[in-house]
Amino acid sequence: MPRIFIPPMLRSLTENRDRFETNAVTVREAIADLESQFPGIESRLCVDDNLRPDIAVAIDGRVSPRGLRQKLTTDCEVHFLPAIGGG
């Protein structure tokens, strides 16, 4: 079952839970599952059906360029991170 790690900045929405297990098969579905349990979290992670520009998602330690479309495996770890820009 995929494990979603909740960053400290969002734990006020999850009753201070730092992780959440889901049956989701994509990041989009995982966020929808989080939203059903913890209303308001989706708007902190997404805007206009995309990840917020200041948020990145890492699956098993690798930042995914696929964002919400990234598929999840049954034993993966999902982390939401502040996106790092630069040039």
C-alpha atoms as an extended CHARMM CRD file, in Angstrom:
* protein
*
        87  EXT
         1         1  MET       CA              0.0000000000        0.0000000000        0.0000000000  PROA      1               0.0000000000
         2         2  PRO       CA              1.5570000000        3.3770000000       -0.9600000000  PROA      2               0.0000000000
         3         3  ARG       CA              2.6130000000        5.5170000000        1.9950000000  PROA      3               0.0000000000
         4         4  ILE       CA              2.1410000000        9.2710000000        1.7640000000  PROA      4               0.0000000000
         5         5  PHE       CA              4.4210000000       11.2900000000        4.0350000000  PROA      5               0.0000000000
         6         6  ILE       CA              2.8070000000       14.5200000000        5.1780000000  PROA      6               0.0000000000
         7         7  PRO       CA              5.1840000000       17.4930000000        5.3250000000  PROA      7               0.0000000000
         8         8  PRO       CA              5.2250000000       19.4980000000        8.5630000000  PROA      8               0.0000000000
         9         9  MET       CA              3.5930000000       22.4980000000        6.8480000000  PROA      9               0.0000000000
        10        10  LEU       CA              0.4280000000       20.4150000000        6.2010000000  PROA      10              0.0000000000
        11        11  ARG       CA              0.1310000000       18.4510000000        9.4330000000  PROA      11              0.0000000000
        12        12  SER       CA             -2.2700000000       20.9770000000       10.9270000000  PROA      12              0.0000000000
        13        13  LEU       CA             -4.7560000000       19.6410000000        8.3480000000  PROA      13              0.0000000000
        14        14  THR       CA             -4.1070000000       15.9760000000        9.1780000000  PROA      14              0.0000000000
        15        15  GLU       CA             -4.4830000000       16.0960000000       12.9520000000  PROA      15              0.0000000000
        16        16  ASN       CA             -0.6520000000       16.0580000000       13.1120000000  PROA      16              0.0000000000
        17        17  ARG       CA             -0.4120000000       12.7300000000       11.3150000000  PROA      17              0.0000000000
        18        18  ASP       CA              2.8850000000       12.4560000000        9.4930000000  PROA      18              0.0000000000
        19        19  ARG       CA              1.9040000000        9.6490000000        7.1200000000  PROA      19              0.0000000000
        20        20  PHE       CA             -1.1240000000        8.1990000000        5.4110000000  PROA      20              0.0000000000
        21        21  GLU       CA             -1.6780000000        4.9130000000        3.5720000000  PROA      21              0.0000000000
        22        22  THR       CA             -3.7820000000        4.7580000000        0.4420000000  PROA      22              0.0000000000
        23        23  ASN       CA             -4.9100000000        2.3400000000       -2.2540000000  PROA      23              0.0000000000
        24        24  ALA       CA             -4.3770000000        5.0250000000       -4.9200000000  PROA      24              0.0000000000
        25        25  VAL       CA             -2.5760000000        4.1310000000       -8.1520000000  PROA      25              0.0000000000
        26        26  THR       CA             -1.5850000000        7.7000000000       -9.1110000000  PROA      26              0.0000000000
        27        27  VAL       CA             -0.5200000000       10.8070000000       -7.2230000000  PROA      27              0.0000000000
        28        28  ARG       CA             -3.7840000000       12.4660000000       -8.3090000000  PROA      28              0.0000000000
        29        29  GLU       CA             -5.8110000000        9.6530000000       -6.7010000000  PROA      29              0.0000000000
        30        30  ALA       CA             -3.6630000000        9.8010000000       -3.5550000000  PROA      30              0.0000000000
        31        31  ILE       CA             -4.3830000000       13.5200000000       -3.1650000000  PROA      31              0.0000000000
        32        32  ALA       CA             -8.1140000000       12.8920000000       -3.7050000000  PROA      32              0.0000000000
        33        33  ASP       CA             -7.9720000000       10.2210000000       -0.9980000000  PROA      33              0.0000000000
        34        34  LEU       CA             -6.1710000000       12.6290000000        1.3340000000  PROA      34              0.0000000000
        35        35  GLU       CA             -8.8000000000       15.2920000000        0.5970000000  PROA      35              0.0000000000
        36        36  SER       CA            -11.6330000000       12.8950000000        1.4790000000  PROA      36              0.0000000000
        37        37  GLN       CA            -10.0140000000       12.2680000000        4.8800000000  PROA      37              0.0000000000
        38        38  PHE       CA             -8.6030000000       15.7480000000        5.4850000000  PROA      38              0.0000000000
        39        39  PRO       CA            -10.6480000000       18.4490000000        3.7180000000  PROA      39              0.0000000000
        40        40  GLY       CA             -8.5860000000       21.4020000000        2.5560000000  PROA      40              0.0000000000
        41        41  ILE       CA             -5.3280000000       19.5760000000        1.8940000000  PROA      41              0.0000000000
        42        42  GLU       CA             -5.8990000000       19.3560000000       -1.8660000000  PROA      42              0.0000000000
        43        43  SER       CA             -5.9640000000       23.1370000000       -2.2710000000  PROA      43              0.0000000000
        44        44  ARG       CA             -2.6010000000       23.3250000000       -0.4790000000  PROA      44              0.0000000000
        45        45  LEU       CA             -1.0750000000       20.8250000000       -2.9270000000  PROA      45              0.0000000000
        46        46  CYS       CA             -2.8870000000       21.5730000000       -6.2000000000  PROA      46              0.0000000000
        47        47  VAL       CA             -4.1140000000       24.4320000000       -8.3420000000  PROA      47              0.0000000000
        48        48  ASP       CA             -6.0780000000       24.0960000000      -11.5820000000  PROA      48              0.0000000000
        49        49  ASP       CA             -5.7440000000       20.2830000000      -11.6160000000  PROA      49              0.0000000000
        50        50  ASN       CA             -1.9240000000       20.4470000000      -11.3450000000  PROA      50              0.0000000000
        51        51  LEU       CA              0.5350000000       20.3830000000       -8.5060000000  PROA      51              0.0000000000
        52        52  ARG       CA              1.1320000000       23.8900000000       -7.1960000000  PROA      52              0.0000000000
        53        53  PRO       CA              4.2260000000       25.4110000000       -8.8020000000  PROA      53              0.0000000000
        54        54  ASP       CA              5.9450000000       25.5550000000       -5.4100000000  PROA      54              0.0000000000
        55        55  ILE       CA              5.3910000000       21.8350000000       -4.6980000000  PROA      55              0.0000000000
        56        56  ALA       CA              7.2660000000       18.8280000000       -6.0930000000  PROA      56              0.0000000000
        57        57  VAL       CA              6.4420000000       15.1670000000       -5.5460000000  PROA      57              0.0000000000
        58        58  ALA       CA              9.0940000000       12.5390000000       -4.9010000000  PROA      58              0.0000000000
        59        59  ILE       CA              8.3980000000        8.8400000000       -5.2530000000  PROA      59              0.0000000000
        60        60  ASP       CA             10.8860000000        6.5700000000       -3.5020000000  PROA      60              0.0000000000
        61        61  GLY       CA             13.3630000000        9.4310000000       -3.2840000000  PROA      61              0.0000000000
        62        62  ARG       CA             13.1380000000       10.6010000000       -6.9130000000  PROA      62              0.0000000000
        63        63  VAL       CA             11.4110000000       13.8040000000       -7.9030000000  PROA      63              0.0000000000
        64        64  SER       CA              8.8080000000       12.9620000000      -10.5320000000  PROA      64              0.0000000000
        65        65  PRO       CA              8.3890000000       15.1350000000      -13.6180000000  PROA      65              0.0000000000
        66        66  ARG       CA              4.9730000000       13.4960000000      -14.1780000000  PROA      66              0.0000000000
        67        67  GLY       CA              3.4020000000       15.2460000000      -11.1850000000  PROA      67              0.0000000000
        68        68  LEU       CA             -0.1930000000       14.1470000000      -10.5970000000  PROA      68              0.0000000000
        69        69  ARG       CA              0.0040000000       11.5440000000      -13.3710000000  PROA      69              0.0000000000
        70        70  GLN       CA              2.8250000000        9.6360000000      -11.7030000000  PROA      70              0.0000000000
        71        71  LYS       CA              1.8430000000        6.0290000000      -11.0560000000  PROA      71              0.0000000000
        72        72  LEU       CA              2.3440000000        4.5360000000       -7.6090000000  PROA      72              0.0000000000
        73        73  THR       CA              3.4400000000        1.0340000000       -6.7150000000  PROA      73              0.0000000000
        74        74  THR       CA              2.0600000000       -0.9220000000       -3.8060000000  PROA      74              0.0000000000
        75        75  ASP       CA              5.0760000000       -0.3400000000       -1.5740000000  PROA      75              0.0000000000
        76        76  CYS       CA              6.2160000000        3.1470000000       -2.6160000000  PROA      76              0.0000000000
        77        77  GLU       CA              6.8380000000        6.2020000000       -0.4590000000  PROA      77              0.0000000000
        78        78  VAL       CA              5.4360000000        9.5570000000       -1.5940000000  PROA      78              0.0000000000
        79        79  HSD       CA              6.8060000000       12.8690000000       -0.3210000000  PROA      79              0.0000000000
        80        80  PHE       CA              5.5740000000       16.3760000000       -1.1330000000  PROA      80              0.0000000000
        81        81  LEU       CA              8.4730000000       18.8230000000       -1.1380000000  PROA      81              0.0000000000
        82        82  PRO       CA              8.9470000000       22.5260000000       -1.7000000000  PROA      82              0.0000000000
        83        83  ALA       CA              9.9920000000       22.8850000000       -5.3540000000  PROA      83              0.0000000000
        84        84  ILE       CA             13.4380000000       24.3210000000       -5.8860000000  PROA      84              0.0000000000
        85        85  GLY       CA             13.8680000000       26.7130000000       -8.7730000000  PROA      85              0.0000000000
        86        86  GLY       CA             16.8950000000       28.3600000000      -10.1100000000  PROA      86              0.0000000000
        87        87  GLY       CA             18.8850000000       28.9720000000      -13.1580000000  PROA      87              0.0000000000
